Amino acid sequence: MKRCFDLASFHKGGVKTNPLVGAVLVHDNRIIGEGAHQIFGSAHAEVNAISQVADEGLLRNSSIYVSLEPCFHYGKTPPCVQLVSEKGIPELYLSCKDPFEKVAGKSIHLLREKGVLVHEGIEEMSGLDLIRPFLRGIASGRPYIILKYAQSADGKIGYKDRQVWLTNAFSKLLVHKWRSEADAIMVGTNTALLDNPRLDNRLYFGKKQILRVVADRTLRIPMTHHLMNGSNPIIVLTGENRESSDGMTYFHSSFQGDYLREFMEFLYARQTGTLIVEGGAQLLQSFIDANLWDEARVFTVKEQLGSEAITAPILKNSKLVNKQLVLDDELCQYYNDSAGQ
């Protein structure tokens, strides 16, 4: 099952609003096929694993391990439960049920009716952790939101009038890895103006093109900035009426009430499964205050910025799940498991 998780995890950033899934076929205690759901809309893990088996006669005496209950419904691909049944695979080891209403235990029930021996709950907590973005999407109709920022030892995030880089080169590389695993990255107006970020993945292998998202209420960001260069698609959250064009989409908002949630639902409808919010402090705090976040990745460095610097965001409803050092940068990972998201 852990091999299933590894296979699935390799394709973070490719499946959009679908779940990460891995599958392994075992015959006579030997792996004969393995696969994962690699790209949104493409073949599922079970299909890819079965396609690796040269002698399909082995399947009738094999076990299949899957990190998530096989799909029951027709979507962009046929239901995998049908394939498992047709191939005569007699035994299935499963990490967790699929909570999606069109599945939700139906595949398990069908396979058992067909005489398949189904084992549930194998490394279940790890299986559920793997599909956290998918679970958020089907529960709330919005992307899985990751807040990412760096703060100084005295709890500051930067200055109003100049750019400051806090973390080391290895932390920067790690951030680009995270970007390769996400569907979109978002920043606010001040960050875009001051830092002129590219919001792409230049330092890590894998996906380079990522949807860029910026909050720019009065459209102050010049078209000469990197965000507006047309290399990657961009969505602008704005209070101005502006027609969208190729590669640039404008979402008009009143910036009142639940405007952030409405915008998140818009992004999700465009197959944005995971969104990283990279700053600045005001935008990050807006997500925190609206309880619109699922995970926070916070670097803390030894440097102090002083009283004139901008105070870092204050997390609420946070649960520390991991702490590690990236050279001398401390990286803390938090989950927000509070209700009402």
N, C-alpha and C positions, 0 to 999 in steps of 0.2 A: 504493500500500500504506500509506503514511503517513496518507492520508485514512481508510483502514480503521481504523487505530489510533485516530485522533481520534474517529471515530464510536463506536467501542467504549468508549473511555475515559470518554465523557460519561455512561455508564450504570453507573459504579462505584456499588456499594451497592444495585443493583436485581436482580442476577442470582443472588445468594446463592451456592450451591455450584456453579453452572454457570459456564462460562468467558465472559469478555468476548469478543465477536466483532463485527467490522465487515465489510461487503461493499460493493463498488462495481462497477457495470456500466458498461462503456465500449463505445460504438459509433462507429466512424469518428473515434477520438481525442476523443470527447466523452462526458462522464458523462451517462447516461440514467436512472440509478437508483442509489440508495444506501440502506443500512439498517444496523441494528445489533440485536443481541439486547438488548432493553431491560429486560424484567422476567422474573423466574424463572417458567417455565411458559408463557410467551407465545411468539409467533412468533420464529423465528431470523433472523439477519441476512440470509441469502440470500432468505428469503421476503419480508422487508420491502423489500429492494432490488428484487426482481423485480416486486413489486406496484406500484412506482412507474412502471413502463414502460407508457406508454399504448398503444403499438403493439408487441405481442408478436412481430410478424414480424421486428423488429429483433434479437431475441435470437439468431436463427440466424446472425447475422453480428457477434456481440459477444464481448467477453471479460469474464469476471467475476474480480474480485480479492477474495480472502477472507483474513482474518488467521489463520484456523484451518481445518484440513481439515473439509469438510462432514460432518455427522453421518451415520452409516451405519445406525443402529438406530432403532426406534420407542421413544420415551420419552413425554414429555408432548405432543410434536408428531411428525409424520411425518418420516422421514429426508430431509435436505436434498439428499443426493446424488441421490435419486430425482427431485426437482424439477429440479435442474440438468440431468439427463439428459433428462427429458421435454420440457423447453423447448428442447432442441437447441442449447444454448450450446456452441460448439465449442472454447473455450479458457479455461483457468483458471490464474490466477496465485495461488500459495499461499505464505504466510509460513512456517507450520510444520505438521507432522503433529500429529494429535490422539493423545496417548499413551493415552487411555482404551481399555481392552481391547476394547470393543465397536466401536471405530473402528480405531485403530492401523494406518493405511495401507490399510484395506479400501476406503474411498471412492476413494482415488487409483487403486487397482488397477482398480476397477469402471469408473471414468470412462475410463481408458486403454483398457480392453477395448471401450468404446462408441465409441472413436475420438476422445475429447476430448484435446486437447493440454494437458498439465498441466506447469506450471513450478513447481518447488519451491524453498524456501529464500530467498524474497525478503524481505530485512530480517529474517532468522530470529531473531536475538538479541533484537531489539525485540519480535517476535511472542511469543517465549517469556517475556519480561519482563512483557508484558501479562497473561499468564495464570498468573503465579506463584501466586496463591491457589488456582486450579483444580488446578495441578500438585501443590501441597502436599496438597490434599484427597484426590486419587486415590492418592497415594503413601503417605499416613500415616493417612487417615481422621480427620483433625482440621482445625480451621480454620487459616487463615493468620494467624499471631499477630504483631501489631505492638506493640512496647513503646514507649511515649511518656512522656517525662518531661523536666523542666527541672532544671538543676543550676547552682549558683553557681560563681564563678570558682575557689573553693577546694574544689570537689567535694562540695558539700552539697546536699541536696534539700529540706530544711525543718526545722521544729522539732516536738518531740513534743507541746507544749502549746498551740500557736497556729498559725493559718493564715498562710502567707506566699505572696504572689504574685510570681513572679520575672520572667516574660516580659512583653513589651509588648503593646499592644492588637492590633497586626497579627499577632503570633504567635498570639494567642488566636483571632483570626478564622481563621487557617490551620488551627488545631486543629479548629474547628467544621466547616470544609470536609472535613477527614479524617473526622470523625464522620459526615457525610452520605454518605460513601463506604463505610462499614463496616456490618456487620450487627449487631454487639454491642460494648459497651464494658464493661470490668470494672475494679473497684477493690476494695481491701481494707477491712476493718472500720475501722481507724484513720483512713484517709482519709475514709471515709463519715461517721464521727462528727465529725471535726475540720472538714472542709470543707463538709459537707452539700451535696454536688454534685447537680446535676440530671441530668447525663450525657445531654444531648440536644443538638440542633442549633438554636440560637436565632439565630445570627449569619450563617448562610450559606443561600443558596437551596437548594432541593431537599428531600430526605427529612428530616423532622423526627423521626419516631418511630423510635427505635433500641432494640433489646433491651438492657436494663440487666442487668448481672451483678455480683454482689457476693459476696465470701468473708466469711462471718460465722459463725464456728465455734460460738459460744454464743448467737447471736441477740441481740446487744447493741444493734443499731441500732433506735432508737425508730420506731414506726409514724408518728410526726409528721414524720420527715425526708422530704426531697424524693424520695429513691429509693423510698419506700414509698407515695407519694401516688396510685398507680394510673393516672397519666397515660400511662405507657408500661409494657409488660410487663417483668417482672423475674424472674430466676432467682437463687436464693440457694444458695450452696454452704455447707453447714452440717453440724455434727456432731450436731445435735439432730433428733429425729424430729418432723416437723411435716407435716400434710397440706396439699397444694397447693390453691389456690383460684383463682378467675378472675383472670387477669393476674399471679398470683404462684406460681411453681413452686419447690419446695424439692428440692434434690439432696442426699441424705444421704451423707456420706463419713466414713471413719475417719481421714482426714488422715494416712494411713500409706502407705508404698510409692509406687506410681505413681498416687496419687489424682488428681493434676493431669491426667495423660494420660487417665485414665478420664473425668474431667469434660469435657475437651476433646472426646473422642469422643462424649459425650452431647450437647454443643452442636452438633457437626457433624451428628449424626443429626437435629437439629431445624433443619437447613438454615442453620446459621451458617457462612458461608464465610470471613468475615474478622472477627477479634476484635482490638480495641485494648485493651491493658492500660495504664491510666493511673496506677497507683500503689496504695499507697505503696511505699516502698523495700523493705519485707519481701516483699510480693507480687511485685514486679518481680524481686527476686533469686531468689525461688523458681522462677520461670519460667526464669531464666538458668541456675540450678544444675541444673535438670531438662533443660536443652537443648531447651526447648519455646518457641522463638521463631524467627521468620523474618526479621524486620526491626526495627530500632530507630531511632527518630527522637528525637534528643537535642538540646535547646536548652541552650546555655551562655551565661550572662549575665555582665556585668562585676561585679555586686555580690558581695560576700563575706559569708557568714553566720557564720563563726567556729567555734571548736572545739566549742561546745555543740550545734551543729546535727547533724542526721542525715546520715550519709555516703550519697552517691548510690550506686546500684547499680554493680557492676563487670561490664562485658560480657566474655564469653568467646567465642572462635571468631568474632570480629567482623571484618568487612571493610568499610572505609570506601568508600562508592560515590558520595557526593556531600557537598559542603560549601557552604553559602551563608549570606549575612547577611539577616536579616529586621530591617531597621533596624540596631540595635546588638546584637541577639541572634544568636548563631552557631548555625546548625542543621546538625547532622551526621546523615547517613543511613547506616546500616550494614546489611549483609546477613549472615545466618548461613547459610553454605553447608556446614556440617559434616555428616557422615553421622550416622545413628542417630537422626534426628528422628521 
